[in-house]
Amino acid sequence: MIPEKIIDTHMHIEAWDNDEYNFIDCFEGHREQSSLASLNICCLPTAQGAFANNIMVGLYKLAHPNTYAHGAFDHVIMPITENVPEGTDLVTQYRELMEIGFDGIKLIEGKPTALKPLGNNLNHPALDRVYTEMEKDGTHIVFHIKDPETFWDISKVEPWCIENGWFYGDGTYLSYEEIEKQAYALLEAHPNLKVTLAHFFFYGECPERLEALFEKYPNLCVDLTPGCEMYHSFEANHDYYKDFFRRNSERVMLGTDGTFPWATKGHVWCMDVLYRFIATSDARKAFDDAILTGINIDGAEKENILWRNFERRVGAKPKPINKEALKAYYEKYKKYMSEDTIAHIEPHIKMYLG
């Protein structure tokens, strides 16, 4: 049990249930066992598609109103093109998600496995238009861009990464530097985006570059979702990072990246590790069974990281779900879903929306 207020700002749902439990029980178990003030579920274009994932998370948020949620875009035609079916362009999808009651937007489009099928252009005009809308509205974005640099190097990438399809050095993906260049161009074009770069922007070994971005872009933050590699960097440069996180406490958020169907105990374990890293001086085995020593931040600086930064950017309370808008969204987009997905969704629709 965590003894103070904390928000898990970065979680996912990839399935309705499995043989042992369902996503609602799993996430509510995490909320209770970790003593969370709230959690934020970031939607994804999973195997069921982003439309279905948004509906799943919207229903969860409806059933548990003390839950934040960031919706995702469904690219109905890939690579990205201007010639999409009427009413499925990204700006329209964005406005629908905001009307439903999502608290922000989750973008996975910068991860190499997502960026490649989209056409390897993070600044495509269709994306640029929705960045412009979100910048204008001050909508919070959780954005996954690139991956650890080792994922491009066959001599350094871990076997489990290769098994997951996360080796990018075969010549068919943009390079780490090319994606980074596109990200910098995006920020330059939209300097006031309220964006949180997931996984510390994979800058554990070059935090000075991150601080340069903080200085230039006032609304930019990072989260501390693992990435084991960044925690190894934190441990190897413990004194430096203790000062770094105090100095930049208003630009950092906590999140587990917990994803159902992980068991609840995995989420709880990860949140305990993150909390102890920020709020204690404990030295314990953590990611990859390596020792991680806490930096023991306290006072307002600790509160910034544990919950204040998220609430400042997203709101002190989650937005309520507009049931009619969610139902209309389902009716509009169910033609893009499989029969099996619809069979899973329909009982929940009837239960929560009538």
N, C-alpha and C positions, 0 to 999 in steps of 0.2 A: 504494500500500500504506500503510495507516494503522499507525503504529509502536507502538501500545499497545492495551490491551484496550478493546473497545467492543462494545455490543450495539445492533443496529438494532431498536428496540422497536415498530415500527409499519409492517407491510407487509401486502399483500393478494394474493390470487389470484382472478382472475375467469374463467379458462378453463384447460382441461387443456393445450392446446397451440395453436399456430398453424402457419402454413405453414413457419416457419423453425426453431422450437425449442419445447421443452416447459418447463413451469413448474419441474420439478425441476432441469434443467440451468441454467435462468436464475437461480434462487435460490442454487444451489450455486456458480455463477460469481460472484455478488455476495459470498457468504460468503468465497470464496477471494481474490478480487481486492481486496476491502476489508479483508482480514485480520480479519474479525469473529470475536469470541469466540462469538457466537450471534446469532440473529435471532428475532423474534416475529412470527408470522403471525396477523393479525386476520381472522377469518371475516366474511363479509358475506352478506346476502340477494341474491345476484347473480341474473342471468337464470335460472340453474339452480335457484335457491332456496337458503335457508340450510342445509337438511338436506344437500343435495349438497355445498355448500361446506365444511361441517363434516367430511364424510367425506373429501373431497379433502385437506383440511389434516391430518386425522387420519392418513391414509395417508402423507403426506409426513413427518409427525412420527415415525411408526413406522419409516420407512426411514432417517430422519436424527434419531436420538434427542437430539442436541444442539440441538434446536429447541423454542422455546416456541410455544404457540398459544393464542389466545383465541377461544372458540366464539361463535356467534351464534344468535339465536332466529329461528324461522320462524313467522310469524303466519299460520296456515292460513286464518283468516277475517279480513277487514278491512272496515270499521274494527274495532278491538279490541272483543271481546265476551266475556262470561263463558261463552257457549254454544258452546264449541269441542268438537270431537270428543274423546271420552274419551282421556286419556293424552297430549294435545297441549298442555295448559296450560303456561305459562311456567315454573312452579316444577318441574314434572316434567321439562321439557326441560333446565332448569338442572342438576338432579341427575344426569340422564343424561350430560351433557357432563362434569361433574366425575368421574363414574365412569369414563368413557372415558379420562380423563387430560389434559383440557385444563387449562391453567394459569390461566385467567381467562376473562372474558367481554368481548366487543366489542359495544358498543351503537351503532348508527347511527341509532337511533330519534329522536334530537334534531335531525337534519338536516332542513330544511324539506321536501325532496322525499320523505323517509320519514315524517315526522310527519304530513303532510297526509293520506295514505291511511289512516294508523292512527287518524285521528279527531282530530288536533290536541290530544291530551291526554297530556302527558309523565308525568302522575301518575294515569293511569287505575288503578283498583284492581287489575287484572290485572298491571300493571307494578309497582305499589307492593308487592304481595306478594313479587315476586321481588327487588326492592330490599331488602326486609326480610331475606330469606334470605341474600343476598350480604353484607349488612352484618353479620349475625350470624356468618357463616362467615369473614369477613375476606377474601373473594374479591376479587381485583383486577379492576377494570373499566376498559377504554379506552372513553371515551364521547365521541362527536361530538355536540355541541349547538350549534345555530344555524349561522351562516356569516358571512362578512364583512358588515358593515353596509351597504356599498356595493351588495350584491346586491339590496337593496330599492329602490335609487334608479336610475331609468332614465337619468339624466344622468351617472351615475358608473360603472355596471356595464360591464365589458368585453364586447365582442362575443362572445368565446369562451365567456364564462359564459352568455350568452343561448343560444348554440348548444347548450350542454350542459344546458339547461333549468334554469339556476340564477338566473333572475331571479324575484324573489318579490314584486314590487310591483304585481301585477295585481289585488289584492284577494281572491284565492282562498287565500292563505297567511296564517298568523299573522304579525304584525309581528315585527321583531327584538326589540322591547321585550317583547312578549307571551311569546315563547319564553324570553327571559332571565328574566322573572318566574317562569315555570314551573320553570326550572332552579334558581332561588334557593329556591323552595318545596320542590323535591325535596331539596336539600341541607339545608334546615332540618328536614325530616321525617326525614332519615337522616344525621345529622351525622358518623357514624363510617364512612360508606362509604369504602372504599379505592379511590378513583376518580382516574384521570388524564384530564383534559379535553384532548382532541386540539386541535392547531393553536393552542396558547396561549389557548384559549377565545376566539380572535378579539379579544383585548384589547391588541393591539400599541400602540394609541393611548391606552389608559387603563390602564396597568399598576398604578396605585394601587388600582384596583378589584380587581385580581387579588391584590394583597398583602393587602387586607382579607379576601378569602376564605381565603388561606393562614392568616391569624391566627385565623380563626374555626373552620376545619375542618382538624384535624391530619393527616388522611390524604389530603388533596387535593393533587394534582400537576397539572402541565401537560406536554405534549410540544411539541417544536419542529418537528413536521412542517410543511412549507410548505403553504399560505399565503404566496405571495410578498409580500403586503401587509405582513405582520408584520415581515419582514426589512427592508423599506423603512423601517418605524418604528424598528427597531433601529439602522439606519445613521443616520437623521436625529437620533437621540438617543443617540449612541454612548457618551458618557461616563456618562450616566445608566444605560444598560443594562449597561455594564461593571460598575457597582456593584450594580445590581439582581441580576444573575446570580450574583455572588459572595455577596450577602446571602441569596439564596434558592436556593443551589446544591443543597439537599436536596429541592427541590420541582420539579425540571425533568428531563426525559428527552429523548434524541435519537431521532428516527425519520425515515425518508425518505418514508413513505407510498408506497414503491415498490410497483407493482402489475403483476403479470404479466397481459397480455403486453407490458409494457414490455420493451425489450431490457436485458440486464445492464448495459451501459455507462451507461444512464440512472441506475440505482440507484447505481452506483459513483461517478458524477459528483456526485450529490446528497449522498451520505455524505461525500465529500471536502469539499464546500462546508460542510457542517454541522460537520465536525471542525475545519476551518481557522477557522471562525467562533468556536468555543469555545476552541480550544487554541493559536491563533497570533495574531499581529498582522497577518497578510497582508491586503492590500487587493486584491481581484480582482473581476472581473465575475462576477455570480452570477445571481440570479433576475431575469427581465425584462432581462437584460444590464446591470443596475444594479450599481454598485460596492458591495461588502459588505466592511467592515473587521473583522477579528477582534478579539475582546475579550481574548484571551490569558489565560485563567484557568489556574491551575496547581495542583499538589498535590492535596489531598483534595477541594477544591471541584470541580476538573476531573473527578476520578474519580467523584464523585457523579453528575454529569451524563452522563458517558460510559457508566457501567454500574452503579455501586453502588445508585442509587435504584431501578432496576428489580429488581435481585436482592433488595433489602430487602423489596420489596413482593410479589414473585412467587416467589422462591426462588433459591437458589444454583445449583440444577440443574433442568432441565425435568422435569416429571412423566412417567413412562413411560406408554405407551399400553396399555390393557387391550384385548387383541385380541378377546376374546369380547364385551365390552361394545360395541366398535365394530361388530362383525359384527351383533349384535342390533339396534343402532341402525339400520343399513342395512336390515335385513329389516323392521323396524317402519315405516320412513318411505319406503321406495322407492315406495309407492303414490302418494306426492305428487310423484314425479319423472316427467319425460317419458321416452319410450322412447329418445330420443337420449341423454339424460343417463345413463340406466341402461346403455346400450351403452358409454359412456365409462368408467363406474365398474366394471363387471363384471370386465374383465381385471385391473384393479388389485386388486380384492377377491380374486380367485383367486391373484394373485401374492403378496400380502402376508398374506392371512388364511386362504388354503386353502379 
